Amino acid sequence: MKHAYYFISDAHLGLGDKTEEKFKESILVSFLDDIKEDAKELYIVGDLFDFWIEYKYVVPKGFYRFFAKLSELMDNGLKVYYLAGNHDFWRGNYFKDEFGIDILDEPFERVIEGKRFFIHHGDGLAYNDTGYKIARAILRNKVCQFLYSLLHPTIGIGLAKGTSSKSRVHTSKKDYSQKDGLRDFAKEKIREGYNYVLMGHRHNPEMLSEGSGWYINLGDWMDNFTFGVFADGSFSLKRYYDIEKHETTNEVIKSDWQKESEIKEKSSTDIYQTETTEKRK
């Protein structure tokens, strides 16, 4: 019975050279194949592609194996939601018309098995990121997009690829260590009553407890190959592929609460062992 809800983000398909992209695509296809028996819904939380610009009759080439496997699962009942990120927001009707994917341009909420989810790619939430917010408003403006569409696709897609590279460099240089705008945003949403706040964008998988809810960053499919799954009333953040061991895995990315519990348990064990050793002396 299909009962699980899956979440991925930041695959950035089209980023690397042909060999790298073929490998990454094969891992994604393998993942889809492995979840097909229990997956009820799949949420793509932005930046599936490193760049995407869609003309009326032209779309970027490639990704056939991924699209074919996704279509296979959707033909068997999988529901797919695709939220725009900061690299793939310029989408027309292609995904909806060809595959039946639900396209979402703005953050949204879902109620799943009685739990409230708020889903946001995460772009524009970092502190001191005014430049990006201005660029985002311009790039998503319909008039600007129309004017850009007048360029020949070869030129337009080429420029989009170059801009995408600069955007990725900008994101990688943002410092989230002192004041994390994504986490602070999640805290506010949890105070509003959401149980889970899911994001991507940072490429850093983590699951953090915040009051009565959880902030989850889904990581990426370039280095971490991580995904979220909600099933039987609980959420897990997992790694699908271990890039160092070159093998698939089902490793659970431990939450801050789990890590803290392990530290406390280890401390208690160490104290007990120390006391036992002292008594033996």
N, C-alpha and C positions, 0 to 999 in steps of 0.2 A: 504494500500500500504506500502511495506517495504521501509523505507527511513532513518532509524536511524543507526548510527555507534556507537557501544559500546566498552568500554575499561575497562579491569580489570587487576589486578596484585596481586601477593603475597598472594595467598590463602594458600600456604604451606600445602596442603593436605597430611596427613600422619604424621603430627607433634605430635598431642596429643594422648590421650588414645582413646579407641574404642568409648566411649560415646561422647567425645568432637568431634571426627572426624565425627561421624554419624550426629551430630547436624549441624556442619559446612557444610557438604555435602548437607544436606537437605535445608539449606539456599541458597546455590548455585543453586540447582535444582529448587527451588522456583523462584529465580531470572531469570533463563533461561526460565521458564514457563511464567513469566510475560512479557518478552521482545519478545516472539516469534511472536507476531502479527506485530511488526514494525521493528524488527531487520534485517538489510540488511547484516551487517558485524560485527563480534566480534573479537576484538584484545586482546589476552592474553599476557601481557607485562612482562612475566617472573615469575619464582617461583610459578607456578601453584601447584607444588608438593614440599614438604620439601626436598625430595631427589628423584632422578630418575636415575636408571642405567639400561640400556637395553641390554640384551644378545640376541643372534640370535633367541633362542627359549623360552626365559624366560623374563618376565617383572614383576615389583612389583605387588602384588595382591591388590585387593580392588578397590574402586571408581566406582563400577558397576553402581550405580544410576546416578552418574554424567555423565558417558560415555553414558548411555542409553538416557538420556535427550538431551545431546549434539548431539547425532546421530539423534534423532528425528527432531531437529531443522535443522540440515544440510540436512536431507532428504527433508525438506520443503523449501530449497533454501538458508539457512544461510551459508555465507562464513566465515571461521574461520582462523585466522592467529595466530601462536603461536611462540613468540620470547623466546629464551633461557634466563634464569636468571642465578644466580650463584649457584642455588641449583638443577636445572633440565636441565643442558646443555647437558648431556650425553644421547642423544636421537638418535635412529636409524630410521628405516622406519615404526615402529609400528603405529604411529599416522597418517602418510600419507596413509599407505596401508589399515588400518582398518577403518579410519574415513574420509579420504580425507582432513585432516587438512594441511594447508600450514606451513611447519616448517622453521623457520628463526633462524640462528645461530648468526647473527650480527645485530647491529642497522640498521634501514632502514627508508626510507622516502616514504610517500604516498601523493598523491594529491587527496583530497576529496572535491567535489563540488567547485573546484577552489582554495581551501586553502591548503597550504603546511604543512604537518605534519612530524616531525622527531620523531621517536619512539626508545627509548633506555631503557633497564632495569634500568640502573643507576649504576651498579656495576663497580668498577675500576675508578670512577670519583672523589671519595673523596680525599682530599689532604692528603699527608703523608701516603699513603696506598700501599707502595712499596711491602710489604710482600704479600699482596693479589694478586697484579699484577703478581708477580713471580709465585705464586701458580696457578693462573688462566692459565698462559701460559703452565705450566706443565700438569695440569689436562685436558686441551683441546688438548694436543698434541696427534696425532693419534697413534704414536708408544706407548706412555704410556697407552693409552686406550686399545690398542691391548693386551699389556702385562697384564693389569688388568683383561681383559676379560678371561684370562686363569684360573683365580681363580674360584672355584665352586660358583654358584650363591648365595648360602646361606651365604658364607663368604663374597663375593663381595658386596652384597646388605647390609649385616650387617655393614661392614666397611663404606659404603657410608652413611648409616644413622648416624653413629657416627661422621663422618666428617662434615655432614650437620649441626649437632647440634653445633659444634665448630664454624662453619662459621657464624651461626646466632648470637651467642654470640659476635663474633668479630664485626659484623655489628652493633649490638645494642650499643656497646661501642664507636663507632665513634662519634666524636663531630662535629656537623654541625653548631653550633651556631655562630662561629666567621667567618670562611671562608667556604662557602658552594660550594664545587666543582661541585655538580650537577647543582645548580642554575647558577654558572658562565659559565658552559658548555652550558646551555640553552640560556644564554644571547648571547654567541658567535653565536650559531645557528640562533637565531633571527636576529642578524646583517647580517647573510648570506641570509636572506630573508624568513625564515620559519615563519609561522603564529602561529603554536602551537608546543611546544616541550613537549612530554609526557614521563614520567618515573615512575618507582616504586621504589623498593629496600629499601627506607627509612621507609616505613610503616606509613608515615605521610601525610595525604591528604591535599593538598594546591593548590591554583590557584592564581598565581602571575603575574601581568602585568609587562612586560619588554619591554619598547619602543613600537614598533609596533606589538608586539606579546605577547604570553602567555607561561609561564612555568607551567605545571600541574604535580603534583605528585599524583598518583592514590590511594595512601593509601594502604590498605590491606583488607583481608577477615578473619582476626583473631580477631581483636578488633574493627575496624572501619566499615567494610563491605561497602566500598565505590566503586563507579564506575564513569566513565566518559561517556558522551553521546554527540555526535555531530549530530544535526538535524536542518533542516530549517536554515542553515547558522550560527548557534551559538553553542558554547560548554558549557556544564554544568557539574559540579562535584557534585555528589549526594551520599547520604547515603541510602542504601537499607534496612538495619536492625539496629534498635537501641538496643544495647546489654543491656542497663540499663533498658529500658522500656519493653524489651522482645517483641518487635513488629516490623513489617515491617513499613517502612516509605518512604517518597519521599523527604526527607529534602535536600535542596540545601546547599552545602558547600560554603559559601560566599567567593568571591575572595577578595584580598587585596583592590582592587578598590571599591568594594561594601562596605566593612567595613569602608574605609576612607570616603566614601560618607555619610554613616550613622552617623559617628562621627561628620562630618561637619553639617549635618542636625540637629543632636541633640544639637550641640553647638549653632546653630542659634536659635533653639527653646528655649533653656535655656536662651539665651540673651534676646529674645523677652519677655519671661515670667518674667524675672527679671525687665526689663524696664517697663512692664505693672504694675507690683507690686509696683515699685517705684512711678509711676505716681498716683496710687490709694492712696498712703500714703499722 
